[in-house]
């Protein structure tokens, strides 16, 4: 017996086991099936499966922690494929550059993990760096080369619509996108085996020039598909080893957290062994066993009668479901293999068919969300790859799923006598016994519709030949779900559709020939879901449309010719979802939306606003926001562009956006592609439930500020293609114990990037998936960890993964807690343009990275590095031939004891380094600032005689001393600065207590400034020794009352400034001895009363400048002042 036949027989045996019936084909109508499933409730408990409402009790019994894995984390967890990923990635990189694509095929049995392996390769960091662009296409059974080409073009270019969609155009457009680029494509689940079709596909993807590289990864079950498409590499995906199978099952069931794991370890190994290394099976079985006691584990192990043929765990997983969940899963078989399933669309069909019934505790919506979560957990449904952008490009933001082929086959088998699938090649038979029908590419005649009298759900896909007449819907009176998507081109729907009083779901998407709806459409009082998207010919809605009082969901997107909504539209009070994207119905829009008080999701993106008459309607909509208190999702993509043209010059779009800040329930705000939006009003911070803000494509937005990330609810800011973005202040936020928002940085493109709270990054892999090195426009990078916090990743490991681009000019490091700070990418070839480095609050760092490796480094700031004790030429700053620094700053370095270098800098700033000693040579800095470092100023007395100093002469020409408590006489450093030209003394005590030796050492001093020396009543007596002094400034010395007599020896003094000196009242008479004095300035010296007459003899003096000195000004203007200064004219500017 062949393997396929064995599996078929085994599947029937399992179905017999699951249903408790001798033959699963014996007329099990859906209604009967529901009754049988309810009867199985007792059996369900006897077998040990427990509903969700008693899971907590089970948890108490086996002491499983409350913290569990999120579904996203579970789907992202893989084992046993690391070597496969590396091999395939290496093969991709080794592919040749040229016109022909390099093709690699991954094949293997269903559920073995082909798609998972392809996703891991697709998202691995090495290939993200290798390739300029990527695209992922779900091909599946409905092979459509046109759809494949359209999807790739959409993902690579962002184009939503392919207006000229013939194959020649797509081949040419793909060639343009491939030219000169490295492109990675994944064609997932390619089942086509026709060599002609595969050759055409290959030709379509071969349009690049000789400098392009197109790599295609194909997944599928058949090796022959890979061979026929001409794959260069054929890779067979093997099953997991027994050890990896056990590891995956343990992870899925939280096995290591169980208190009884020792007792169950042997049983767990037997269960994982029977899964035959198929990950899909292990996921399904693992879902069953999580939180179950030992009795259930033993029962499951004993029930695995299909071990010799095990390819999936579908039957047993199905057995463990609650009754209604089984019905919901089985209904998924109505969708075609590989079809993209929209989450809300699926839920609404479940509800319309009565498959979900609310309870006293949970609403219908809550139950539906729980069912989706469970199906995802068991892998019965799978979320589409995040890079699937076609739906997003068309203005939709729905959550999308696919269904694994094996689970789809199982759902079909469960629905064997409930679901009838008919295509044009099949003969019609008696359909009365079926509850659900799918007509695919079928020309169904009106007379045949009478055969569908028992149908509750009818899907017509691509049935353009279908004939509909007035009586077409007179027979299926029990119809609850009707999907005629893109199925006919008639102008009118038959009036008989209004007789379907049970109809709750109607999908007419893409029926471009439809002009209007029947006048009596309002009779469908149970209708809650209508999809008219893409009905481009629709010109009006009947007035009775407002009678659909139970309508919850309405999609009118791309109804371009619909220019007006009926007056009754505002009666739809229960409406929760309204999609008007690409809309033209401006007339009456304000009144229509104002009545939708319960709307939760509103899409007003891409208004087709071609006439000036439409603009006022858009402006008036800002008054509607206050009437929508329950709004959670608001899409205003491109909505603000036409509004910009009618705003007064003194107004900005911010004034309009401030109206949105009152939407207290808003969770998702899409402002993408509003190209005139420059910034966002801070009033949006009031949206305390907002979790996603999309500003992608806002080409003029210049900065994303930290206030956005300080919103506790905000988890995601999308900034893709914000071309003018200058500053982005990103804060890492945790999504769960296993993931954060760090991956969002992939879409960020800006000149200045600040990343805060790096301790919240959950894994090295998260960092690897964000390729900062590719952000060529990045000039400033600031990496920040919160101080005194423990992270999930070691700081040095994370820092090593955050390699910046080679054109980076400024790197800031804050809160880093590693002992070393020397990543592998810290080299001259990786950082050739780095000009500035700031390292702040690095408490455990023991040594600096080799700054000599940074050839362009000009500015260095080291602040609060508590473990650094020594900086010298031995390692950190060695390399005497390097380019001189422009500025070096040492700030608050508590433990720094020695700073001994021979390198040169224009400015050296040393602050709050209480233990620091300079020597034996003074630093080679042109300007030296020493603040709050008493030992630096006084320690030179211990260095021996100043005559022993050897080596390069000190270049210090300017010294500023701040906050020094050592008396001026003890400033031994001054003895070793013979070339000093300028000295500033700020906020220092005891500066009057000096000695002649200090001032004699300053023989070259030309400029001296005393600033904020509040305890100084007189300048130092030895000031007269400064024979070369040309400029003297005295600023904010509040207690200064007099000048020493020795100052009359300063015959070279040319300028003297007194600023904010509150106590000085006059100058001594000897001021006339300063024969070189040219400039005398008094500013804010309120106590200054008069000047000595001797300044009349200063021939070079241009006249004193008097600024805000009221008494002195008054005195000058008096008779006495005029008589004394007959040759001097003051300036009162």
JOSULBEL-V431850 format. One record per backbone hydrogen bond with DSSP energy under -0.5 kcal/mol. NH is the residue of the N-H (numbers start at 1). CO is the residue of the C=O. Records with the same first field share a line. If there is no record, write none. Layout:
BEGIN
NH->CO + CO
END
This chain:
BEGIN
6->2
7->3
8->4
9->5
10->6
11->7
12->8
13->9
14->10
15->11
16->12
17->13
18->14
19->15
20->16
21->16
26->23
27->25
29->27
33->29
34->30
35->31
36->32
37->33
38->34
39->35
40->36
41->38
42->39
43->39
44->40
45->41
46->42
47->43
48->44 + 45
49->44
54->51
55->52
58->54
59->55
60->56
61->57
62->58
63->59
64->59
74->70
75->71
76->72
77->74
78->76
85->81
86->82
87->83
88->84
89->85
90->86
91->87
92->88
93->89
94->90
95->91 + 92
98->212
102->214
103->101
104->216
105->233
106->218
107->105 + 235
108->220
112->109
117->113
118->114
119->115
120->116
121->117
122->118
123->119
124->120 + 121
128->124
129->125
130->126
131->127
132->182
133->182
135->184
137->186
139->137 + 188
140->188 + 189
142->337
143->141
148->144
149->145
150->146
151->147
152->148
153->149
154->150
155->151
156->152
157->153
158->154
159->153
163->161
165->163
170->166
171->167
172->168
173->169
174->170
175->171
176->172
177->173
178->174
179->175
181->178
183->181 + 213
184->133
185->183 + 215
186->135
187->217
188->137 + 186
190->187 + 219
191->140 + 189
195->193
198->194
199->195
200->196
201->197
202->198
203->199
204->200
205->201
206->203
208->99
212->209
213->181
215->183 + 213
216->102
217->185 + 215
218->104 + 216
219->187
220->106
226->222
227->223
228->224
229->225
230->227
231->226
232->103
233->103
235->105 + 233
236->234
237->107 + 235
238->236
240->277
245->241
246->242
247->243
248->244
249->245
250->246
251->247
252->248
253->249
254->250 + 251
255->250
257->254
258->255
259->62
261->258
264->260
265->261 + 262
268->264
269->265
270->266
271->267
272->268
273->269
274->270
275->271
276->273
277->272
278->275
279->277
280->111
281->278
282->278
283->279
284->280
285->281
286->282
287->283
288->284
289->285
290->286
292->289
296->293
297->293
298->294
299->295
300->296
301->297
302->298
303->299
304->300 + 301
305->303
307->304
309->306
310->306 + 307
317->313
318->314
319->315
320->316
321->318
326->322
327->323
328->324
329->325
330->326
331->327
332->328 + 329
333->330
334->331
335->332
338->403
339->336
341->339 + 401
342->340
343->399
346->342
347->343
348->344
349->345
350->346
351->347
352->348
353->349
354->351
355->350
359->362
367->363
368->364
369->365
370->366
371->367
372->368
373->369
374->370
375->371
376->372
377->373
378->374
379->376
380->375
381->375
382->402
384->400
388->385
389->387
393->389
394->390
395->392
396->391
401->341
402->382
408->404
409->405
410->406
411->407
412->408
413->409
414->410
415->411
416->413
418->415
419->415
420->436
422->420 + 438
424->440
426->423
434->431
435->418
436->418
437->457
438->420
439->459
440->422 + 438
441->439 + 461
444->442
448->445
449->445 + 446
450->447
451->448
452->449
453->450
455->452
456->435
457->435
458->481
459->437
460->458 + 483
461->439 + 459
462->460 + 485
464->462
466->463 + 487
467->444
468->466
472->469
474->471
477->475
478->453
479->476
480->456
481->456
482->505
483->458
484->482 + 507
486->509
487->484
493->516
496->470
497->494
498->495
499->496
500->497
501->499
502->477
503->500
504->480
505->480
506->529
507->482
508->506 + 531
510->533
511->508
512->510
514->511
515->491
516->491
521->518
522->519
523->520
524->521
525->523
527->524
528->504
529->504
530->553
531->506
532->530 + 555
534->557
535->532
536->534
537->512
538->535
539->515
540->515
545->542
546->543
547->544
548->545
549->547
551->548
552->528
553->528
554->577
555->530
556->554 + 579
558->581
559->556
560->558
561->536
562->559
563->539 + 561
565->587
569->566
570->567
571->568
572->569
573->571
575->572
576->552
577->552
578->601
579->554
580->578 + 603
582->605
584->562
586->584
587->563
589->586
592->588
593->589
594->590
595->591 + 592
596->593
597->595
598->573
599->596
600->576
601->576
602->633
603->578
604->602 + 635
606->637
608->583
609->607
610->608
614->611
615->611 + 612
616->612
617->614
618->614
619->615
620->616
621->617 + 618
622->619
623->620
624->621
625->621
627->624
628->625
630->597
631->628
632->600
633->600
634->668
635->602
636->634 + 670
638->672
639->636
640->636
643->639
644->640
645->641
646->643
647->643 + 644
651->648
655->652
656->652
657->653
658->654
659->656
660->657
661->657 + 658
662->659
663->660
664->662
666->663
667->632
668->632
669->692
670->634
671->669 + 694
673->696
674->671
675->673
677->674
678->676
684->681
685->682
686->683
687->684
688->686
690->687
691->667
692->667
693->716
694->669
695->693 + 718
697->720
698->695
699->697
701->698
702->678
704->727
705->703
708->705
709->705
710->706
711->708
712->710
714->711
715->691
716->691
718->693
719->717
722->719
723->721
724->699
725->722
726->702
727->702
728->752
729->704
730->728 + 754
732->756
735->739
736->739
741->733
744->741
745->742
746->743
747->744
748->745
751->725
752->726
753->780
754->728
755->782
756->730 + 754
758->784
760->757
761->758
767->763
768->764
769->765
770->767
771->769
772->770
774->771
775->772
776->774
778->775
779->751
780->751
781->810
782->753
783->781 + 812
784->755 + 782
785->814
789->786
792->759 + 761
798->794
799->795
800->796
801->797 + 798
802->798 + 799
803->801
808->805
809->779
810->779
811->836
812->781
813->838
814->783
815->840
826->823
827->825
831->827
833->806
834->831
835->809
836->809
837->859
838->811
839->861
840->813
841->863
842->864
845->842
846->819
847->819
851->849 + 876
852->876
853->850
854->851
855->853
857->854
858->835
859->835
860->887
861->837
862->889
863->839 + 861
864->891
866->864
867->842
868->865
869->867
871->898
873->900
875->872
877->872
878->875
882->879
885->904
886->858
887->858
888->907
889->860
890->909
891->862 + 889
892->911
893->911
894->892
896->893
897->869
898->869
899->917
900->871
905->924
906->885
907->886
908->927
909->888
910->929
911->890
912->931
914->912
916->913
917->897
919->899
924->903
925->923
926->905
927->906
928->958
929->908
930->960
931->910
932->962
937->933
938->934
939->935
941->938
942->939
943->940
948->945
949->946
957->926
958->926
959->982
960->928
961->984
962->930
963->986
968->990
969->993
970->967
971->968
972->970
973->937
974->971
975->972
976->973
977->974
980->977
981->957
982->957
983->1007
984->959
985->1009
986->961 + 984
987->1011
989->964
994->992
998->995
999->995
1000->996
1001->997
1002->999
1003->1000
1005->1002
1006->981
1007->981
1008->1031
1009->983
1010->1033
1011->985 + 1009
1012->1035
1014->1012
1016->1013
1017->1015
1019->1042
1023->1020
1024->1021
1025->1022
1026->1023
1027->1025
1029->1026
1030->1006
1031->1006
1032->1055
1033->1008
1034->1057
1035->1010
1036->1059
1038->1036
1040->1037
1041->1017
1042->1017
1047->1044
1048->1045
1049->1046
1050->1047
1051->1049
1053->1050
1054->1030
1055->1030
1056->1079
1057->1032
1058->1081
1059->1034
1060->1083
1062->1060
1065->1041
1071->1068
1072->1069
1073->1070
1074->1071
1075->1073
1077->1074
1078->1054
1079->1054
1081->1056
1082->1105
1083->1058
1084->1107
1086->1084
1088->1085
1089->1065
1090->1065
1095->1092
1096->1093
1097->1094
1098->1095
1099->1097
1101->1098
1102->1078
1105->1080
1106->1104 + 1131
1107->1082 + 1105
1113->1109
1114->1110
1115->1111
1116->1112
1117->1113
1118->1114 + 1115
1121->1115
1122->1118
1123->1119
1124->1120
1125->1121
1126->1123 + 1124
1130->1128
1131->1104
1132->1130
END
